[in-house]
Amino acid sequence: MSKKLIFQGTITYLSEHWYAKIISPLVQVKKLLQAIYEFLLHLIWSELIYGKKLDNEFDSLVAFIIFCIFSLISYYCRDYIQLILIIFIVIWYLDCWFAKYQYSQENHKIDVFVYEIDINKIICCLSLPKTKTQSIFASFTSKEVSHISMTKSSLLGGAFQTVLDEVWQTEIYLCNGKHFVIDENLLAHESLLTAKKLANYFKIDVIFSHSQGNNSYVEQQLNQQFLDHLKNQNSEGVKYQKNLRKGHIYTKWQWSNTWNFLKMLFEKVGFLLFIIIMSGFMIKLGELLHNIILVINGKDRIIYLSSPLQWLLPNWHWRNILELVLVLGIFIYQGWQLSRVKHIYITQYYLKFLIDNKMIDKIKTSDIEASLLINNTHSDILIIGENKVINIASFQQEKLAQIFWAYLDEAINKFQQKPPNQVSNELE
């Protein structure tokens, strides 16, 4: 069978370490605690922020029962809880280290090949590390290809499935909804070059997953009426100052961001704080449950109910204080990162991206091909140029990112279309 190589890419292949089965019980405990934490967070957030109540009361009951069981276990192991936490953290850290080391090795990359068999048939093959044998994992015709997709994904590894990196994955999407990852890259620009190469071959578009804008790269077009509505609603979150020579777009903190800010912080470091506080709370709850069980069994036991607020206060041992200091330090650092001001300065010649007063990147205005908004886990804005892609990340709200992009798109169109003689007259 004759075949013509159209494309060759690589994707990461992370095999399971020998110790994964040994620490599997710890991984399951961590997953369960994470699930309880996310359930409680969702419960609280639905009540406080959205004014909703969870419809499934059975899930609430199951989560409460599991939480009580873990509280009893914590009480029975109360003399060793600090040691258990330290051992758990050490194991977690070593697992992260092994996973990152494995990720950095070239022999953990899968080679992916796309071949043309004839004028209609296309096959995709892969070759595992240290092997030369190629296995077919997809077969389709050129007419079945809908578009080439670019997706920003978190690469997970290790027994605890820790986030190792953020990568851009290039995928072939078929009209029937099937899709195949054929390449991944750390840089958006390199991934885009790959996607364009395939798109040119199939004569189709490159589309960024979960994207919005007004160009061929996006999944959802944002019309001018919708953008004008967003701008009219914007009060303080995003500012756009402009004159004939330059434009300045920047974010500005407002009180309406507070809840979203707290939510993002809890998503990042809340689980650590949850473990520290809950380790003490669960011991006290476990003691109460233990006494109740004894009373039910007919034994004399005085049940003393202290204030629930006191249960949330950890025992002020030096290890607890150190843990709290570390977590609060992460809170402060993450809060500072999320609240930093994003600036875009644009003229006819250059677009510059700054965070606070620090220059992050710049690009020639004439080189800008498109800009778009990506709303996946968090909202990002991409500015696509001939030789680079600028990524503006970590917006507090999707709405603010949409407004920022609307002003950015307006500014790019304005300064790309301005006649050179008009600018020279202005400079004189």
Number of C-alpha atoms within 10 A of each C-alpha: 4 7 13 11 12 15 17 16 18 18 18 19 17 19 12 12 14 8 10 15 12 11 16 13 11 17 18 13 12 14 13 16 18 16 13 17 18 16 15 15 17 14 15 16 16 14 13 12 11 9 9 12 14 13 8 8 10 10 12 15 11 11 17 14 12 13 18 16 13 20 25 20 15 23 23 15 13 19 10 11 16 15 11 13 14 12 12 16 12 12 15 18 14 13 22 20 14 15 24 19 11 19 22 12 11 11 14 18 19 21 20 22 21 22 18 18 16 13 8 11 15 21 18 23 18 22 17 16 14 10 8 10 10 14 13 13 11 14 13 13 15 16 12 15 21 21 21 28 25 26 21 20 15 14 16 17 22 23 22 21 13 17 15 17 13 14 18 22 24 27 22 21 18 18 11 9 8 12 18 16 18 24 25 23 20 13 13 22 18 15 19 24 13 22 24 16 15 22 20 12 11 16 15 14 18 25 23 22 18 17 23 21 23 19 15 13 21 22 18 17 14 15 10 11 8 10 17 12 11 16 17 9 11 13 9 13 20 20 18 16 11 14 8 14 13 17 22 19 21 21 24 16 14 11 10 12 16 12 14 15 19 14 16 18 17 17 12 13 15 19 18 17 17 14 16 21 18 21 22 23 22 24 22 22 21 23 20 18 18 17 18 16 13 13 14 11 9 9 11 10 12 9 13 8 7 9 8 11 8 12 18 16 13 16 13 9 8 9 12 16 14 12 14 17 12 14 18 14 12 16 19 13 11 16 15 11 12 16 17 16 15 22 23 20 19 25 23 22 13 17 24 18 23 17 17 14 11 10 11 15 14 17 21 15 19 16 16 20 13 19 24 23 26 24 16 14 9 14 21 20 24 18 20 20 18 14 11 18 22 19 17 20 15 18 22 23 16 17 15 21 24 26 24 25 23 23 21 24 17 11 23 21 14 16 23 16 10 14 10 12 9 10 15 9 8 10 9 5
